[in-house]
Amino acid sequence: MHSIAVAGHVCLDITPRLGVTTVLEPGRLFDVGPLAISLGGSVANTGRALVDLGTRVTPFASVGDDDFGRILLAKLNEQRFTEPKLSISPNLSTSYSLVFEKPGTDRTFWHHTGANDEFDGSHVDVEGRDLLHVGYPPLLPGVVVDGGRPLHVLLRRARAAGATTSLDLAVVDPNSPVGSCDWADIFARVLPECDIASPSLDDLTSALRIDEPYSPELVEQLANRMLSDGVAVAAISAGRHGLHVRTASAARLRAGGSLLAPLADMWADRSVTLPSVLAENPVTTNGAGDASTAGLLYAITRRASLEQAMALALTCSAVVISGKRPTASAVSTVDPSLHDLFRDVTVTS
């Protein structure tokens, strides 16, 4: 089994169940449903989906020395992560998000970055890893200081150790500490050390300050831009518009670490768009993008074709939107053609 490290942003998601008529109005009391406390952030969401699919995952993140930090560690252990490696901040509290999601609407977050502010990647052990995935640099001020130098160093360390490197983004809040960063400059510095990048269209347009609605031409333009910056595989998710993947030359893919190199001839110089998979009885969009990334990465560990990898990514996302875990059995139920990707893997329910 491959050894995968997921590093970066982690938090607790605190989610009250809201009714369709719930609003925020000063001075009034509104009845809400039970409160759910769950793992959130890229480390938890992408890592947990990879575990569900049948891989071994070690998480690296920063938390506070507080009750939330202990709850977060306990939940990581409950989810079958391999020996979580958490850096404990003596100064900052554990990150959390208040997640507001009324039926039939997209979610809204009130987020406290907390100890994520101190994560700089220095405690991430890359030795013996087949894959390093780093999630949500826009919520990790410590990795994007000095034009993204700490993130560049982390990815370069991993590639020097033979690992394939992967990066996912988050929407850049212009009012946040990283909102004034020159993200074009950060991408130019970081992406040569990034083998796989799986941002959403909103992630990219917010970072690059592009005020333009979705179009296939825009997605293709941004994918080509990432390849020009040095990435080997650019996978851009665009919600209901599906997933677009653009790949670099065979030579670049062969330089993409132990997992990507074997796919070089099969994946090189491709440009493919697949439509989104319809979710049965949609429940939540929380974690759907992270599940898509996990599906793509898992398929790469199984040396899948590009079309299979994209189909798995889209199916994992649909399963999560339906309120289920993206296990091998759940994914295979939605798309039986993906069953072969789970041969010789223990299928969980």
C-alpha positions as CSV (number, residue, x, y, z in Angstrom):
1,M,0.0,0.0,0.0
2,H,1.3,3.5,-0.9
3,S,2.3,5.9,1.9
4,I,0.5,9.2,1.5
5,A,1.0,12.4,3.6
6,V,-1.7,15.1,3.7
7,A,-0.5,18.4,5.1
8,G,-1.8,21.9,5.7
9,H,-5.2,23.3,6.8
10,V,-7.3,21.4,9.4
11,C,-10.2,22.5,11.6
12,L,-13.3,21.4,13.4
13,D,-16.5,22.1,11.5
14,I,-19.3,23.1,13.9
15,T,-22.6,22.8,12.1
16,P,-26.1,23.5,13.5
17,R,-28.9,22.0,11.6
18,L,-30.9,24.9,10.1
19,G,-34.4,25.1,8.7
20,V,-35.3,26.9,5.5
21,T,-36.7,29.9,7.4
22,T,-33.7,30.3,9.7
23,V,-32.1,33.8,9.5
24,L,-29.7,35.9,11.4
25,E,-31.7,38.7,13.0
26,P,-30.5,40.6,16.2
27,G,-32.7,40.2,19.3
28,R,-34.7,37.2,18.1
29,L,-34.6,33.5,19.1
30,F,-34.7,30.9,16.3
31,D,-35.1,27.2,16.8
32,V,-32.4,25.1,15.2
33,G,-31.7,21.4,15.1
34,P,-28.8,19.3,16.7
35,L,-25.2,20.5,16.5
36,A,-22.7,18.4,14.7
37,I,-18.9,18.6,15.3
38,S,-16.8,17.0,12.6
39,L,-13.4,17.2,11.0
40,G,-12.9,19.9,8.4
41,G,-10.3,21.4,6.2
42,S,-8.2,19.9,3.5
43,V,-6.2,17.6,5.7
44,A,-9.3,16.0,7.2
45,N,-11.5,16.0,4.1
46,T,-9.1,14.9,1.4
47,G,-7.3,12.6,3.8
48,R,-10.4,11.0,5.1
49,A,-11.7,10.4,1.6
50,L,-8.4,8.7,0.7
51,V,-8.7,6.5,3.8
52,D,-12.3,5.6,2.8
53,L,-11.0,4.6,-0.7
54,G,-8.5,2.3,0.8
55,T,-5.2,4.1,1.3
56,R,-2.9,4.7,4.2
57,V,-2.7,8.4,5.1
58,T,-0.6,10.3,7.6
59,P,-1.9,13.8,8.4
60,F,0.4,16.8,9.3
61,A,-1.1,19.9,10.7
62,S,-1.0,22.5,13.5
63,V,-3.5,22.7,16.4
64,G,-3.7,24.5,19.7
65,D,-3.1,23.1,23.2
66,D,-6.8,23.2,24.0
67,D,-10.0,21.2,24.1
68,F,-10.7,21.6,20.4
69,G,-7.2,20.3,19.6
70,R,-7.8,17.2,21.7
71,I,-11.2,16.6,20.1
72,L,-9.6,17.0,16.7
73,L,-6.9,14.5,17.4
74,A,-9.4,12.0,18.8
75,K,-11.5,12.3,15.6
76,L,-8.4,11.8,13.4
77,N,-7.7,8.6,15.3
78,E,-11.3,7.5,14.9
79,Q,-11.1,7.9,11.2
80,R,-8.3,5.4,10.8
81,F,-5.6,8.0,10.0
82,T,-2.0,6.6,10.4
83,E,-0.3,8.2,13.4
84,P,-1.4,11.9,13.1
85,K,1.5,14.3,13.3
86,L,0.2,17.4,14.8
87,S,2.3,20.4,15.8
88,I,1.0,21.9,19.0
89,S,1.0,25.7,19.2
90,P,1.4,27.1,22.7
91,N,0.1,30.5,21.6
92,L,-2.8,29.9,19.2
93,S,-6.1,28.1,19.5
94,T,-7.3,25.3,17.3
95,S,-9.0,26.3,14.1
96,Y,-12.7,25.9,13.7
97,S,-15.5,26.8,11.3
98,L,-19.1,27.6,12.0
99,V,-20.9,26.1,9.0
100,F,-24.3,27.5,8.1
101,E,-26.1,25.5,5.4
102,K,-29.8,26.0,4.9
103,P,-31.6,23.3,2.8
104,G,-31.3,24.0,-0.9
105,T,-28.5,26.6,-0.5
106,D,-24.7,26.6,-0.6
107,R,-22.9,26.7,2.7
108,T,-21.5,29.8,4.5
109,F,-18.5,29.7,6.8
110,W,-17.5,31.7,9.8
111,H,-13.9,30.6,10.1
112,H,-11.1,31.0,12.7
113,T,-7.7,30.0,11.2
114,G,-6.1,29.7,14.7
115,A,-3.0,27.5,14.8
116,N,-3.1,27.1,11.0
117,D,-1.4,30.5,11.0
118,E,1.8,28.8,12.4
119,F,1.9,26.0,9.9
120,D,4.9,26.4,7.6
121,G,5.5,22.8,6.6
122,S,8.8,22.5,8.5
123,H,7.6,19.5,10.6
124,V,6.3,17.5,7.7
125,D,8.3,14.3,7.3
126,V,8.6,13.5,3.5
127,E,10.9,10.5,3.7
128,G,9.3,7.3,2.5
129,R,6.2,9.0,1.1
130,D,4.9,8.2,-2.3
131,L,2.7,11.3,-2.3
132,L,2.5,14.6,-0.4
133,H,-0.7,16.5,-0.7
134,V,-0.8,20.1,0.6
135,G,-4.2,21.8,1.1
136,Y,-5.5,25.4,1.3
137,P,-2.4,27.7,1.2
138,P,-4.8,30.7,1.2
139,L,-5.7,29.7,4.8
140,L,-2.1,29.0,5.8
141,P,-0.3,32.4,6.0
142,G,2.9,30.7,7.2
143,V,3.5,28.9,3.9
144,V,2.9,31.9,1.6
145,V,5.1,34.5,3.3
146,D,8.1,35.7,1.3
147,G,6.4,35.0,-2.0
148,G,5.5,31.4,-1.0
149,R,9.0,30.4,-0.1
150,P,8.1,28.0,2.8
151,L,5.6,26.2,0.5
152,H,8.2,26.0,-2.3
153,V,10.7,24.5,0.2
154,L,8.2,21.9,1.4
155,L,7.3,20.7,-2.1
156,R,10.9,20.7,-3.2
157,R,11.9,18.6,-0.2
158,A,9.2,16.1,-1.1
159,R,10.2,15.9,-4.7
160,A,13.8,15.4,-3.8
161,A,12.7,12.5,-1.7
162,G,11.0,10.9,-4.7
163,A,7.4,11.8,-3.8
164,T,4.8,13.0,-6.2
165,T,3.5,16.4,-4.9
166,S,-0.1,17.6,-5.0
167,L,-1.6,21.0,-4.2
168,D,-5.2,22.2,-3.6
169,L,-6.2,25.8,-3.1
170,A,-9.1,27.6,-1.4
171,V,-10.9,30.8,-2.3
172,V,-8.8,33.8,-1.5
173,D,-10.5,36.3,0.7
174,P,-9.4,39.8,-0.3
175,N,-9.8,41.0,3.3
176,S,-7.7,38.2,4.8
177,P,-4.0,38.5,5.7
178,V,-3.1,36.7,2.4
179,G,-5.6,38.7,0.3
180,S,-2.9,41.2,-0.7
181,C,-0.4,38.6,-1.7
182,D,0.8,38.5,-5.3
183,W,-0.6,35.0,-6.1
184,A,0.6,35.1,-9.7
185,D,4.1,35.4,-8.2
186,I,3.5,32.7,-5.7
187,F,2.2,30.3,-8.4
188,A,5.2,31.0,-10.6
189,R,7.5,30.1,-7.6
190,V,5.6,27.1,-6.3
191,L,4.1,25.3,-9.3
192,P,7.4,24.1,-10.7
193,E,7.7,21.9,-7.6
194,C,4.0,20.9,-7.8
195,D,3.2,17.8,-9.9
196,I,-0.6,17.8,-9.5
197,A,-2.8,20.9,-8.8
198,S,-6.5,20.5,-8.2
199,P,-8.0,24.0,-7.5
200,S,-11.6,25.0,-8.2
201,L,-12.3,27.7,-10.8
202,D,-13.3,30.0,-7.9
203,D,-10.0,29.4,-6.2
204,L,-8.1,30.5,-9.2
205,T,-10.2,33.5,-10.2
206,S,-10.2,34.9,-6.6
207,A,-6.4,34.4,-6.3
208,L,-5.7,36.0,-9.7
209,R,-8.4,38.7,-9.3
210,I,-10.2,37.6,-12.4
211,D,-13.8,39.0,-12.6
212,E,-15.1,36.7,-15.3
213,P,-17.9,34.1,-15.3
214,Y,-17.4,30.5,-16.2
215,S,-16.6,29.6,-19.7
216,P,-14.7,26.6,-21.2
217,E,-12.3,29.1,-22.7
218,L,-11.5,30.6,-19.3
219,V,-10.9,27.2,-17.7
220,E,-8.6,26.2,-20.6
221,Q,-6.7,29.4,-20.3
222,L,-6.2,28.9,-16.5
223,A,-5.1,25.3,-17.0
224,N,-2.6,26.3,-19.6
225,R,-1.3,29.0,-17.4
226,M,-0.7,26.5,-14.6
227,L,1.2,24.2,-17.0
228,S,3.3,27.2,-18.1
229,D,4.1,27.9,-14.5
230,G,5.4,24.3,-14.2
231,V,2.7,22.0,-13.0
232,A,2.4,18.5,-14.6
233,V,-1.4,17.9,-14.1
234,A,-3.9,20.8,-13.8
235,A,-7.3,19.6,-12.7
236,I,-9.8,22.5,-12.4
237,S,-13.2,21.7,-10.9
238,A,-16.1,24.0,-11.9
239,G,-19.1,22.8,-10.0
240,R,-22.0,21.9,-12.2
241,H,-19.8,22.5,-15.2
242,G,-17.7,19.5,-14.4
243,L,-14.0,18.8,-14.2
244,H,-11.3,19.9,-16.7
245,V,-7.8,18.3,-16.7
246,R,-4.9,19.5,-18.8
247,T,-1.6,17.6,-18.7
248,A,2.0,18.5,-19.6
249,S,4.5,16.6,-21.7
250,A,5.6,13.1,-21.1
251,A,9.0,14.4,-19.9
252,R,7.4,16.6,-17.3
253,L,5.2,13.7,-16.0
254,R,8.2,11.4,-15.8
255,A,9.7,14.0,-13.5
256,G,6.6,13.9,-11.4
257,G,7.7,11.4,-8.7
258,S,7.1,7.8,-8.0
259,L,3.3,7.8,-8.6
260,L,3.0,10.1,-11.7
261,A,6.0,8.9,-13.6
262,P,4.5,5.5,-14.6
263,L,1.6,7.4,-16.2
264,A,3.7,9.6,-18.4
265,D,3.1,8.0,-21.7
266,M,-0.6,7.4,-21.1
267,W,-1.5,10.8,-19.6
268,A,0.8,13.2,-21.5
269,D,-0.4,16.2,-23.6
270,R,-4.1,15.7,-22.8
271,S,-7.0,18.1,-22.5
272,V,-10.2,16.5,-21.2
273,T,-13.5,17.8,-19.8
274,L,-16.1,15.6,-18.2
275,P,-19.5,16.7,-16.9
276,S,-20.4,16.6,-13.2
277,V,-22.0,13.4,-11.8
278,L,-25.6,14.0,-10.6
279,A,-25.8,13.6,-6.9
280,E,-28.7,11.5,-5.6
281,N,-30.7,13.5,-3.0
282,P,-28.2,16.3,-2.4
283,V,-27.5,16.9,1.2
284,T,-24.4,19.1,1.4
285,T,-21.6,20.6,-0.7
286,N,-19.2,20.6,2.2
287,G,-16.1,18.6,1.4
288,A,-17.2,17.8,-2.2
289,G,-14.1,19.5,-3.8
290,D,-11.8,17.7,-1.4
291,A,-13.4,14.4,-2.2
292,S,-12.9,15.1,-5.9
293,T,-9.2,15.7,-5.3
294,A,-9.0,12.5,-3.2
295,G,-10.6,10.5,-6.1
296,L,-8.1,11.9,-8.6
297,L,-5.1,11.1,-6.3
298,Y,-6.4,7.6,-5.5
299,A,-6.8,6.8,-9.2
300,I,-3.2,7.9,-9.8
301,T,-2.0,5.4,-7.1
302,R,-3.9,2.7,-9.1
303,R,-2.4,3.8,-12.4
304,A,-5.8,4.5,-13.9
305,S,-6.4,6.1,-17.2
306,L,-7.0,9.8,-17.2
307,E,-10.7,9.3,-18.0
308,Q,-11.0,6.8,-15.1
309,A,-9.3,9.2,-12.7
310,M,-11.6,12.0,-13.7
311,A,-14.7,9.8,-13.4
312,L,-13.6,8.7,-9.9
313,A,-13.0,12.3,-8.9
314,L,-16.5,13.4,-10.1
315,T,-18.2,10.3,-8.5
316,C,-16.5,10.8,-5.1
317,S,-17.8,14.4,-5.2
318,A,-21.3,13.3,-6.0
319,V,-21.3,10.7,-3.2
320,V,-20.3,13.3,-0.6
321,I,-22.9,15.7,-1.9
322,S,-25.4,12.9,-1.3
323,G,-24.4,12.8,2.3
324,K,-22.4,9.6,2.1
325,R,-18.7,8.6,2.6
326,P,-16.8,8.0,-0.6
327,T,-16.0,4.4,0.1
328,A,-15.1,1.9,-2.6
329,S,-18.6,0.3,-2.3
330,A,-20.4,3.6,-2.4
331,V,-18.4,4.8,-5.4
332,S,-18.9,1.5,-7.3
333,T,-22.6,1.6,-6.7
334,V,-22.8,5.0,-8.4
335,D,-20.5,4.0,-11.2
336,P,-19.9,0.2,-11.6
337,S,-17.2,0.9,-14.2
338,L,-14.9,2.1,-11.4
339,H,-15.0,-1.2,-9.6
340,D,-11.8,-2.5,-11.2
341,L,-9.9,0.4,-9.5
342,F,-10.6,-1.3,-6.1
343,R,-9.3,-4.8,-6.9
344,D,-7.1,-6.1,-4.2
345,V,-8.3,-3.4,-1.9
346,T,-10.4,-4.0,1.2
347,V,-13.8,-2.6,0.4
348,T,-15.5,-0.7,3.3
349,S,-19.2,0.0,3.6
